[in-house]
Amino acid sequence: MSTAAQSGPGESVAPQPASTPEDLRAALAQLAPDALPTFDAERSLALQQAREWVSAAPMRRFVGQWAVYVALERHPERAAGLRSLESRAATTESLEEARTIAAEIGRILDMACAEAGVGRAEGM
C-alpha cells in the first residue's frame, strides 16, 4: 500500500494507486478527469485485443502506460514541466537543445516509471 509522496517542500501528493484498471481510473477521476474518455476507449481496445490474441500482453501494456500517466499527474509541476519540454522539443531547431530536452524528458519518465513500478519499455 502506498503512502502520500512529497512533491515539494511540505507539499504532499496523492499516493500512487495499485496498478489495476479500477484503481487507476479512480485516481484519474481525481487527478485528470479529462483523460477518462481516452482511458475508457484504450481500456476497451486493450480488452478486445487481449481476447482476440488470447494474451494478457495488451492489458499489461495498457495498465503500465496508465500507471505511468497517473504517476506523472500526481505531481502537477512535473506534469506541466513535461508538457513544456515536449512543446519545446517540437519546435527547436538546435540539435544540442533537442538532446538536452530529450535527456530531461527521459529523467522525468524514469522517475514516473519507478513510482509506477514499471520499466520504461513496459509503460511507454
Buried (B, 14 or more C-beta within 10 A) or exposed (E): EEEEBEBEEEEEBBBBBBBEBEBBBBBBEEBBEEBEEEBEEBBEEBBEBBEEEEEEEBBBBBBBBBBBBBBBBBBBEBBEBBEEBEEBBEEBEEEEEEEBBEEBBEEBBEBBBEBBBBEBEBBB
